[in-house]
């Protein structure tokens, strides 16, 4: 059923917040739109747990993860991303 629903091209918009500090990051998905229709949050959470987390265990939402490449924190601004690295 899911493959039939997702067959062909679709527009996927993901609204999420990202927090980084002291070499650690976390994220939270607040909304997902498929072809401009909002997918219910419980379904989004289920899909992340079933398809994303088994393949990428460190990608679990709302769970701290170490930032790679000695990144201390990241500042997100309109039109740019500033990455702050530290020598370790």
N, C-alpha and C positions, 0 to 999 in steps of 0.2 A: 504494500500500500504506500509506504513512504517513497519507494523508488518511482512509483507512478506519479505521485504528487510532485516530485522534484525533477522529473524528466524534462529536458530542454533547458532553455536559458531562463534565469530568474534574477531579480534584483534583491539582494540581501543587505539590509541595513542593521548594524549592531550598535547599540548605544551602551557604553560601558564607562566606568570610572576606574582610574589607575592611581595607585598610591605607591610612592617610592621614598625610601629614606634609609640611611645607614646600610647600604648594600642589600636591602631587602625590598621586594615589591609584592603587591597584591592587586587583584582586580575584581570588579563586580559587574556582571552584565545586568543592566536595568531594563533593557527592552530590545526585542528583535522583531524586525519587520521583514516579511517575505512578500515581495511584490506589493508593497505599501499596506499590507495587512499585518496587524500585530499578532504575533504568536503568543499564546498564554504563557506567563512566566513559569508555571509548573512544568509545562511541556519543554520549554527551553532548558530548565534545570535537569529534567530527565534525559534529554538528548545529550547534554554535556556529560552527565555521569555515564551514560551508556556508550557513547562514541568517542568523546575527546579524552576523558580521564584514563580509560584503559590504555590508550596509546601514548598519552603524554601525562603521566601521573603528577608531574610538577605543575601542570596547568589547571589544577583544581581551583575554582573560583573561591574568593574570600579566604584564601589560605596563603600565608606568607611563603615566598620562594626567594632563593638567593639570586641576585642580579649577576649576569655574566660579565666577563671582561673588566673586572675591577670597577664596575659602575657603582657609584655611591647613591646617586639619585638622578631623576630625570625631571626637567621642567617642560611642561607642554604649554605652548603659547599659540595663538592664532597664526597659522602658516609656518610654524617652526617647532622643532624639538631640540632642547638643549640637554646634552648628556654630560654629567659630571663624573669624572673618573678619579680614583685615588690610587696612589702607589701603595702596593701591599707587599 
